[in-house]
Amino acid sequence: MIISDLTGFILSCLDEEERDAGLFHEFTCTAHAQQARDGFPDSWCRCPVPAQTLARAQAIRDIIADCERQLSTPGNRSPSMLQADDEIRKVLGAIALSREQDPRWQEQWRP
């Protein structure tokens, strides 16, 4: 399994989720009227779904960055480091698993 393919897949999905987060405003949200009037959404919208989506995406990005830092540690790969690498692959696979219906999903990523 190539980890860079897996992380690329997850990051691509996160990009899409962040792009689409603004579609999930509450019915009474003023962002829609602001966008229709000014051509851009209200930046201080308090709708919970877009904010939660963006916060979740950032948390996953932070986890991926930490995993990549651990995988890129130079030096000899001791048995304990190899075991840690397997655990990191499982974490990344678990993150990606909720996206298994995506046509880009690869079965080898399953944790």
N, CA, C and O atoms as a GROMACS GRO file, in nm:
protein
  444
    1MET      N    1   0.085  -0.118   0.000
    1MET     CA    2   0.000   0.000   0.000
    1MET      C    3   0.089   0.124   0.000
    1MET      O    4   0.183   0.133   0.080
    2ILE      N    5   0.061   0.215  -0.087
    2ILE     CA    6   0.136   0.339  -0.092
    2ILE      C    7   0.060   0.443  -0.010
    2ILE      O    8  -0.051   0.483  -0.044
    3ILE      N    9   0.124   0.486   0.100
    3ILE     CA   10   0.060   0.579   0.192
    3ILE      C   11   0.028   0.711   0.123
    3ILE      O   12  -0.075   0.772   0.150
    4SER      N   13   0.117   0.757   0.034
    4SER     CA   14   0.092   0.886  -0.031
    4SER      C   15  -0.037   0.882  -0.115
    4SER      O   16  -0.106   0.983  -0.127
    5ASP      N   17  -0.069   0.766  -0.172
    5ASP     CA   18  -0.196   0.753  -0.246
    5ASP      C   19  -0.314   0.765  -0.150
    5ASP      O   20  -0.414   0.831  -0.181
    6LEU      N   21  -0.302   0.702  -0.036
    6LEU     CA   22  -0.409   0.705   0.063
    6LEU      C   23  -0.427   0.846   0.119
    6LEU      O   24  -0.540   0.895   0.126
    7THR      N   25  -0.318   0.910   0.158
    7THR     CA   26  -0.331   1.046   0.211
    7THR      C   27  -0.380   1.143   0.102
    7THR      O   28  -0.456   1.235   0.130
    8GLY      N   29  -0.335   1.122  -0.021
    8GLY     CA   30  -0.384   1.206  -0.131
    8GLY      C   31  -0.534   1.192  -0.150
    8GLY      O   32  -0.604   1.290  -0.172
    9PHE      N   33  -0.582   1.068  -0.140
    9PHE     CA   34  -0.726   1.043  -0.151
    9PHE      C   35  -0.802   1.115  -0.040
    9PHE      O   36  -0.901   1.183  -0.066
   10ILE      N   37  -0.755   1.100   0.084
   10ILE     CA   38  -0.824   1.163   0.198
   10ILE      C   39  -0.822   1.314   0.183
   10ILE      O   40  -0.924   1.380   0.201
   11LEU      N   41  -0.706   1.370   0.149
   11LEU     CA   42  -0.696   1.516   0.135
   11LEU      C   43  -0.784   1.568   0.023
   11LEU      O   44  -0.842   1.676   0.034
   12SER      N   45  -0.795   1.493  -0.085
   12SER     CA   46  -0.884   1.532  -0.194
   12SER      C   47  -1.030   1.533  -0.148
   12SER      O   48  -1.105   1.625  -0.180
   13CYS      N   49  -1.067   1.431  -0.072
   13CYS     CA   50  -1.204   1.427  -0.018
   13CYS      C   51  -1.229   1.545   0.076
   13CYS      O   52  -1.336   1.605   0.075
   14LEU      N   53  -1.129   1.577   0.159
   14LEU     CA   54  -1.144   1.690   0.250
   14LEU      C   55  -1.158   1.822   0.174
   14LEU      O   56  -1.236   1.908   0.212
   15ASP      N   57  -1.081   1.836   0.066
   15ASP     CA   58  -1.094   1.956  -0.018
   15ASP      C   59  -1.238   1.971  -0.067
   15ASP      O   60  -1.295   2.080  -0.065
   16GLU      N   61  -1.296   1.860  -0.112
   16GLU     CA   62  -1.433   1.862  -0.162
   16GLU      C   63  -1.532   1.895  -0.051
   16GLU      O   64  -1.625   1.973  -0.071
   17GLU      N   65  -1.512   1.835   0.067
   17GLU     CA   66  -1.602   1.861   0.180
   17GLU      C   67  -1.595   2.007   0.223
   17GLU      O   68  -1.697   2.068   0.253
   18GLU      N   69  -1.474   2.063   0.226
   18GLU     CA   70  -1.458   2.204   0.264
   18GLU      C   71  -1.523   2.295   0.160
   18GLU      O   72  -1.587   2.394   0.195
   19ARG      N   73  -1.505   2.262   0.034
   19ARG     CA   74  -1.566   2.341  -0.074
   19ARG      C   75  -1.718   2.340  -0.062
   19ARG      O   76  -1.784   2.442  -0.083
   20ASP      N   77  -1.775   2.225  -0.029
   20ASP     CA   78  -1.920   2.210  -0.025
   20ASP      C   79  -1.982   2.244   0.110
   20ASP      O   80  -2.104   2.243   0.123
   21ALA      N   81  -1.901   2.273   0.210
   21ALA     CA   82  -1.954   2.301   0.345
   21ALA      C   83  -2.055   2.415   0.343
   21ALA      O   84  -2.153   2.412   0.417
   22GLY      N   85  -2.031   2.514   0.261
   22GLY     CA   86  -2.121   2.628   0.255
   22GLY      C   87  -2.259   2.598   0.200
   22GLY      O   88  -2.347   2.684   0.206
   23LEU      N   89  -2.278   2.480   0.146
   23LEU     CA   90  -2.410   2.444   0.092
   23LEU      C   91  -2.508   2.406   0.202
   23LEU      O   92  -2.628   2.393   0.176
   24PHE      N   93  -2.460   2.388   0.324
   24PHE     CA   94  -2.544   2.334   0.431
   24PHE      C   95  -2.578   2.438   0.537
   24PHE      O   96  -2.560   2.416   0.657
   25HIS      N   97  -2.628   2.550   0.490
   25HIS     CA   98  -2.674   2.654   0.583
   25HIS      C   99  -2.815   2.623   0.628
   25HIS      O  100  -2.889   2.550   0.562
   26GLU      N  101  -2.852   2.678   0.741
   26GLU     CA  102  -2.989   2.665   0.789
   26GLU      C  103  -3.080   2.747   0.698
   26GLU      O  104  -3.036   2.841   0.632
   27PHE      N  105  -3.206   2.710   0.696
   27PHE     CA  106  -3.302   2.773   0.607
   27PHE      C  107  -3.310   2.925   0.626
   27PHE      O  108  -3.325   3.000   0.530
   28THR      N  109  -3.300   2.969   0.750
   28THR     CA  110  -3.314   3.112   0.780
   28THR      C  111  -3.182   3.188   0.776
   28THR      O  112  -3.178   3.305   0.814
   29CYS      N  113  -3.076   3.125   0.733
   29CYS     CA  114  -2.943   3.187   0.733
   29CYS      C  115  -2.939   3.308   0.639
   29CYS      O  116  -2.993   3.305   0.528
   30THR      N  117  -2.876   3.413   0.686
   30THR     CA  118  -2.865   3.534   0.605
   30THR      C  119  -2.755   3.524   0.499
   30THR      O  120  -2.745   3.612   0.414
   31ALA      N  121  -2.674   3.420   0.504
   31ALA     CA  122  -2.565   3.406   0.407
   31ALA      C  123  -2.618   3.396   0.265
   31ALA      O  124  -2.554   3.445   0.172
   32HIS      N  125  -2.734   3.334   0.247
   32HIS     CA  126  -2.791   3.320   0.112
   32HIS      C  127  -2.829   3.457   0.054
   32HIS      O  128  -2.800   3.486  -0.062
   33ALA      N  129  -2.893   3.540   0.136
   33ALA     CA  130  -2.931   3.673   0.090
   33ALA      C  131  -2.806   3.757   0.063
   33ALA      O  132  -2.801   3.832  -0.034
   34GLN      N  133  -2.708   3.746   0.150
   34GLN     CA  134  -2.582   3.819   0.132
   34GLN      C  135  -2.515   3.779   0.002
   34GLN      O  136  -2.466   3.865  -0.072
   35GLN      N  137  -2.512   3.648  -0.027
   35GLN     CA  138  -2.447   3.600  -0.149
   35GLN      C  139  -2.523   3.648  -0.272
   35GLN      O  140  -2.462   3.689  -0.371
   36ALA      N  141  -2.654   3.644  -0.266
   36ALA     CA  142  -2.735   3.690  -0.380
   36ALA      C  143  -2.714   3.840  -0.404
   36ALA      O  144  -2.711   3.885  -0.518
   37ARG      N  145  -2.699   3.915  -0.296
   37ARG     CA  146  -2.684   4.060  -0.308
   37ARG      C  147  -2.541   4.101  -0.346
   37ARG      O  148  -2.521   4.184  -0.434
   38ASP      N  149  -2.442   4.040  -0.279
   38ASP     CA  150  -2.303   4.085  -0.294
   38ASP      C  151  -2.216   3.989  -0.375
   38ASP      O  152  -2.104   4.025  -0.413
   39GLY      N  153  -2.265   3.870  -0.401
   39GLY     CA  154  -2.186   3.773  -0.478
   39GLY      C  155  -2.094   3.687  -0.394
   39GLY      O  156  -2.021   3.605  -0.450
   40PHE      N  157  -2.096   3.703  -0.263
   40PHE     CA  158  -2.017   3.617  -0.175
   40PHE      C  159  -2.094   3.594  -0.047
   40PHE      O  160  -2.172   3.680  -0.005
   41PRO      N  161  -2.073   3.478   0.018
   41PRO     CA  162  -2.149   3.448   0.139
   41PRO      C  163  -2.100   3.529   0.258
   41PRO      O  164  -1.986   3.576   0.261
   42ASP      N  165  -2.186   3.544   0.353
   42ASP     CA  166  -2.156   3.613   0.478
   42ASP      C  167  -2.050   3.534   0.554
   42ASP      O  168  -2.071   3.416   0.584
   43SER      N  169  -1.939   3.595   0.586
   43SER     CA  170  -1.828   3.522   0.649
   43SER      C  171  -1.852   3.495   0.797
   43SER      O  172  -1.780   3.414   0.855
   44TRP      N  173  -1.948   3.559   0.859
   44TRP     CA  174  -1.971   3.536   1.001
   44TRP      C  175  -2.097   3.453   1.028
   44TRP      O  176  -2.155   3.462   1.136
   45CYS      N  177  -2.136   3.375   0.933
   45CYS     CA  178  -2.251   3.286   0.947
   45CYS      C  179  -2.234   3.197   1.070
   45CYS      O  180  -2.124   3.150   1.098
   46ARG      N  181  -2.344   3.174   1.141
   46ARG     CA  182  -2.338   3.091   1.262
   46ARG      C  183  -2.406   2.955   1.243
   46ARG      O  184  -2.438   2.888   1.341
   47CYS      N  185  -2.427   2.914   1.120
   47CYS     CA  186  -2.487   2.783   1.094
   47CYS      C  187  -2.390   2.675   1.145
   47CYS      O  188  -2.270   2.682   1.118
   48PRO      N  189  -2.441   2.576   1.219
   48PRO     CA  190  -2.350   2.479   1.279
   48PRO      C  191  -2.287   2.380   1.181
   48PRO      O  192  -2.172   2.340   1.201
   49VAL      N  193  -2.358   2.339   1.078
   49VAL     CA  194  -2.306   2.233   0.991
   49VAL      C  195  -2.181   2.277   0.915
   49VAL      O  196  -2.083   2.204   0.916
   50PRO      N  197  -2.180   2.394   0.849
   50PRO     CA  198  -2.057   2.433   0.780
   50PRO      C  199  -1.938   2.445   0.877
   50PRO      O  200  -1.827   2.402   0.846
   51ALA      N  201  -1.961   2.502   0.994
   51ALA     CA  202  -1.854   2.518   1.091
   51ALA      C  203  -1.802   2.383   1.140
   51ALA      O  204  -1.682   2.364   1.152
   52GLN      N  205  -1.893   2.290   1.167
   52GLN     CA  206  -1.853   2.157   1.212
   52GLN      C  207  -1.777   2.083   1.102
   52GLN      O  208  -1.679   2.015   1.129
   53THR      N  209  -1.823   2.097   0.980
   53THR     CA  210  -1.756   2.031   0.866
   53THR      C  211  -1.614   2.083   0.851
   53THR      O  212  -1.521   2.004   0.833
   54LEU      N  213  -1.597   2.214   0.858
   54LEU     CA  214  -1.465   2.272   0.844
   54LEU      C  215  -1.373   2.235   0.961
   54LEU      O  216  -1.255   2.208   0.941
   55ALA      N  217  -1.427   2.234   1.082
   55ALA     CA  218  -1.347   2.197   1.199
   55ALA      C  219  -1.305   2.050   1.192
   55ALA      O  220  -1.190   2.016   1.222
   56ARG      N  221  -1.397   1.964   1.151
   56ARG     CA  222  -1.366   1.822   1.137
   56ARG      C  223  -1.258   1.800   1.031
   56ARG      O  224  -1.166   1.722   1.051
   57ALA      N  225  -1.270   1.869   0.919
   57ALA     CA  226  -1.171   1.857   0.812
   57ALA      C  227  -1.034   1.902   0.860
   57ALA      O  228  -0.933   1.839   0.828
   58GLN      N  229  -1.028   2.010   0.937
   58GLN     CA  230  -0.900   2.058   0.988
   58GLN      C  231  -0.840   1.959   1.087
   58GLN      O  232  -0.719   1.938   1.088
   59ALA      N  233  -0.923   1.899   1.170
   59ALA     CA  234  -0.873   1.799   1.266
   59ALA      C  235  -0.814   1.679   1.192
   59ALA      O  236  -0.709   1.628   1.231
   60ILE      N  237  -0.880   1.634   1.086
   60ILE     CA  238  -0.828   1.522   1.008
   60ILE      C  239  -0.698   1.562   0.938
   60ILE      O  240  -0.605   1.482   0.930
   61ARG      N  241  -0.692   1.683   0.887
   61ARG     CA  242  -0.567   1.731   0.825
   61ARG      C  243  -0.452   1.729   0.926
   61ARG      O  244  -0.340   1.692   0.892
   62ASP      N  245  -0.481   1.769   1.049
   62ASP     CA  246  -0.379   1.768   1.155
   62ASP      C  247  -0.333   1.625   1.185
   62ASP      O  248  -0.213   1.601   1.204
   63ILE      N  249  -0.426   1.531   1.189
   63ILE     CA  250  -0.391   1.390   1.213
   63ILE      C  251  -0.304   1.338   1.100
   63ILE      O  252  -0.204   1.271   1.124
   64ILE      N  253  -0.341   1.368   0.977
   64ILE     CA  254  -0.263   1.323   0.861
   64ILE      C  255  -0.122   1.381   0.865
   64ILE      O  256  -0.025   1.311   0.839
   65ALA      N  257  -0.112   1.510   0.897
   65ALA     CA  258   0.021   1.573   0.904
   65ALA      C  259   0.107   1.506   1.011
   65ALA      O  260   0.226   1.485   0.990
   66ASP      N  261   0.047   1.473   1.124
   66ASP     CA  262   0.121   1.405   1.231
   66ASP      C  263   0.164   1.266   1.186
   66ASP      O  264   0.277   1.224   1.212
   67CYS      N  265   0.076   1.194   1.119
   67CYS     CA  266   0.110   1.060   1.068
   67CYS      C  267   0.224   1.069   0.967
   67CYS      O  268   0.317   0.989   0.970
   68GLU      N  269   0.216   1.167   0.878
   68GLU     CA  270   0.322   1.181   0.777
   68GLU      C  271   0.456   1.216   0.841
   68GLU      O  272   0.560   1.170   0.796
   69ARG      N  273   0.453   1.299   0.946
   69ARG     CA  274   0.577   1.332   1.018
   69ARG      C  275   0.639   1.206   1.079
   69ARG      O  276   0.761   1.187   1.072
   70GLN      N  277   0.556   1.122   1.138
   70GLN     CA  278   0.607   1.000   1.199
   70GLN      C  279   0.662   0.904   1.095
   70GLN      O  280   0.764   0.838   1.119
   71LEU      N  281   0.597   0.896   0.981
   71LEU     CA  282   0.643   0.806   0.875
   71LEU      C  283   0.771   0.854   0.809
   71LEU      O  284   0.847   0.774   0.756
   72SER      N  285   0.795   0.984   0.812
   72SER     CA  286   0.912   1.037   0.744
   72SER      C  287   1.034   1.050   0.835
   72SER      O  288   1.135   1.108   0.796
   73THR      N  289   1.024   0.997   0.957
   73THR     CA  290   1.137   1.004   1.049
   73THR      C  291   1.253   0.924   0.991
   73THR      O  292   1.240   0.805   0.966
   74PRO      N  293   1.369   0.991   0.969
   74PRO     CA  294   1.483   0.921   0.911
   74PRO      C  295   1.548   0.826   1.010
   74PRO      O  296   1.523   0.834   1.131
   75GLY      N  297   1.629   0.738   0.959
   75GLY     CA  298   1.702   0.646   1.046
   75GLY      C  299   1.665   0.502   1.020
   75GLY      O  300   1.583   0.471   0.933
   76ASN      N  301   1.725   0.416   1.097
   76ASN     CA  302   1.699   0.273   1.084
   76ASN      C  303   1.556   0.244   1.126
   76ASN      O  304   1.505   0.302   1.221
   77ARG      N  305   1.494   0.154   1.057
   77ARG     CA  306   1.357   0.116   1.087
   77ARG      C  307   1.358  -0.006   1.177
   77ARG      O  308   1.364  -0.119   1.130
   78SER      N  309   1.353   0.018   1.307
   78SER     CA  310   1.351  -0.092   1.403
   78SER      C  311   1.217  -0.162   1.398
   78SER      O  312   1.121  -0.109   1.342
   79PRO      N  313   1.209  -0.283   1.456
   79PRO     CA  314   1.080  -0.353   1.458
   79PRO      C  315   0.969  -0.272   1.522
   79PRO      O  316   0.854  -0.276   1.477
   80SER      N  317   1.001  -0.197   1.626
   80SER     CA  318   0.896  -0.116   1.690
   80SER      C  319   0.851  -0.002   1.599
   80SER      O  320   0.734   0.035   1.600
   81MET      N  321   0.944   0.054   1.520
   81MET     CA  322   0.906   0.160   1.426
   81MET      C  323   0.821   0.103   1.313
   81MET      O  324   0.727   0.168   1.267
   82LEU      N  325   0.853  -0.018   1.269
   82LEU     CA  326   0.773  -0.081   1.164
   82LEU      C  327   0.633  -0.111   1.214
   82LEU      O  328   0.536  -0.099   1.140
   83GLN      N  329   0.621  -0.150   1.341
   83GLN     CA  330   0.490  -0.175   1.400
   83GLN      C  331   0.413  -0.043   1.409
   83GLN      O  332   0.293  -0.039   1.384
   84ALA      N  333   0.482   0.064   1.444
   84ALA     CA  334   0.417   0.196   1.449
   84ALA      C  335   0.369   0.236   1.309
   84ALA      O  336   0.261   0.294   1.295
   85ASP      N  337   0.449   0.207   1.206
   85ASP     CA  338   0.409   0.236   1.068
   85ASP      C  339   0.279   0.163   1.034
   85ASP      O  340   0.191   0.220   0.969
   86ASP      N  341   0.267   0.038   1.076
   86ASP     CA  342   0.145  -0.039   1.050
   86ASP      C  343   0.026   0.025   1.122
   86ASP      O  344  -0.085   0.030   1.068
   87GLU      N  345   0.049   0.073   1.243
   87GLU     CA  346  -0.058   0.138   1.318
   87GLU      C  347  -0.101   0.267   1.248
   87GLU      O  348  -0.220   0.299   1.243
   88ILE      N  349  -0.005   0.342   1.196
   88ILE     CA  350  -0.037   0.465   1.124
   88ILE      C  351  -0.119   0.432   0.999
   88ILE      O  352  -0.215   0.503   0.968
   89ARG      N  353  -0.082   0.327   0.928
   89ARG     CA  354  -0.159   0.286   0.810
   89ARG      C  355  -0.303   0.251   0.849
   89ARG      O  356  -0.397   0.281   0.775
   90LYS      N  357  -0.320   0.188   0.964
   90LYS     CA  358  -0.455   0.155   1.012
   90LYS      C  359  -0.534   0.281   1.043
   90LYS      O  360  -0.653   0.289   1.011
   91VAL      N  361  -0.470   0.379   1.105
   91VAL     CA  362  -0.538   0.505   1.137
   91VAL      C  363  -0.583   0.573   1.008
   91VAL      O  364  -0.698   0.615   0.997
   92LEU      N  365  -0.492   0.583   0.912
   92LEU     CA  366  -0.528   0.647   0.786
   92LEU      C  367  -0.637   0.569   0.712
   92LEU      O  368  -0.726   0.628   0.652
   93GLY      N  369  -0.629   0.436   0.718
   93GLY     CA  370  -0.733   0.354   0.656
   93GLY      C  371  -0.868   0.375   0.721
   93GLY      O  372  -0.971   0.378   0.654
   94ALA      N  373  -0.867   0.389   0.854
   94ALA     CA  374  -0.992   0.412   0.927
   94ALA      C  375  -1.052   0.548   0.889
   94ALA      O  376  -1.174   0.561   0.875
   95ILE      N  377  -0.966   0.648   0.872
   95ILE     CA  378  -1.015   0.780   0.830
   95ILE      C  379  -1.078   0.771   0.692
   95ILE      O  380  -1.183   0.830   0.666
   96ALA      N  381  -1.014   0.697   0.602
   96ALA     CA  382  -1.062   0.686   0.465
   96ALA      C  383  -1.186   0.596   0.452
   96ALA      O  384  -1.262   0.609   0.357
   97LEU      N  385  -1.206   0.507   0.546
   97LEU     CA  386  -1.311   0.406   0.535
   97LEU      C  387  -1.450   0.465   0.516
   97LEU      O  388  -1.533   0.406   0.446
   98SER      N  389  -1.477   0.580   0.576
   98SER     CA  390  -1.610   0.639   0.560
   98SER      C  391  -1.635   0.686   0.416
   98SER      O  392  -1.747   0.723   0.381
   99ARG      N  393  -1.531   0.684   0.336
   99ARG     CA  394  -1.541   0.728   0.197
   99ARG      C  395  -1.530   0.611   0.099
   99ARG      O  396  -1.499   0.632  -0.019
  100GLU      N  397  -1.554   0.490   0.146
  100GLU     CA  398  -1.534   0.372   0.061
  100GLU      C  399  -1.629   0.365  -0.058
  100GLU      O  400  -1.603   0.287  -0.150
  101GLN      N  401  -1.735   0.441  -0.059
  101GLN     CA  402  -1.826   0.441  -0.174
  101GLN      C  403  -1.777   0.533  -0.285
  101GLN      O  404  -1.834   0.534  -0.395
  102ASP      N  405  -1.674   0.610  -0.258
  102ASP     CA  406  -1.615   0.699  -0.358
  102ASP      C  407  -1.552   0.612  -0.467
  102ASP      O  408  -1.487   0.513  -0.436
  103PRO      N  409  -1.570   0.647  -0.593
  103PRO     CA  410  -1.513   0.565  -0.702
  103PRO      C  411  -1.360   0.558  -0.700
  103PRO      O  412  -1.301   0.470  -0.761
  104ARG      N  413  -1.297   0.650  -0.630
  104ARG     CA  414  -1.150   0.650  -0.621
  104ARG      C  415  -1.098   0.558  -0.510
  104ARG      O  416  -0.978   0.534  -0.501
  105TRP      N  417  -1.188   0.506  -0.427
  105TRP     CA  418  -1.151   0.418  -0.315
  105TRP      C  419  -1.079   0.294  -0.366
  105TRP      O  420  -1.114   0.240  -0.470
  106GLN      N  421  -0.977   0.250  -0.292
  106GLN     CA  422  -0.906   0.128  -0.325
  106GLN      C  423  -0.918   0.032  -0.207
  106GLN      O  424  -0.892   0.069  -0.092
  107GLU      N  425  -0.957  -0.088  -0.234
  107GLU     CA  426  -0.982  -0.186  -0.128
  107GLU      C  427  -0.859  -0.211  -0.041
  107GLU      O  428  -0.873  -0.244   0.076
  108GLN      N  429  -0.741  -0.195  -0.095
  108GLN     CA  430  -0.619  -0.220  -0.017
  108GLN      C  431  -0.601  -0.118   0.095
  108GLN      O  432  -0.517  -0.138   0.183
  109TRP      N  433  -0.680  -0.010   0.095
  109TRP     CA  434  -0.672   0.088   0.202
  109TRP      C  435  -0.751   0.047   0.325
  109TRP      O  436  -0.736   0.109   0.430
  110ARG      N  437  -0.834  -0.054   0.312
  110ARG     CA  438  -0.918  -0.096   0.425
  110ARG      C  439  -0.829  -0.130   0.544
  110ARG      O  440  -0.732  -0.205   0.530
  111PRO      N  441  -0.862  -0.077   0.663
  111PRO     CA  442  -0.776  -0.104   0.780
  111PRO      C  443  -0.786  -0.248   0.827
  111PRO      O  444  -0.720  -0.286   0.924
   0.00000   0.00000   0.00000
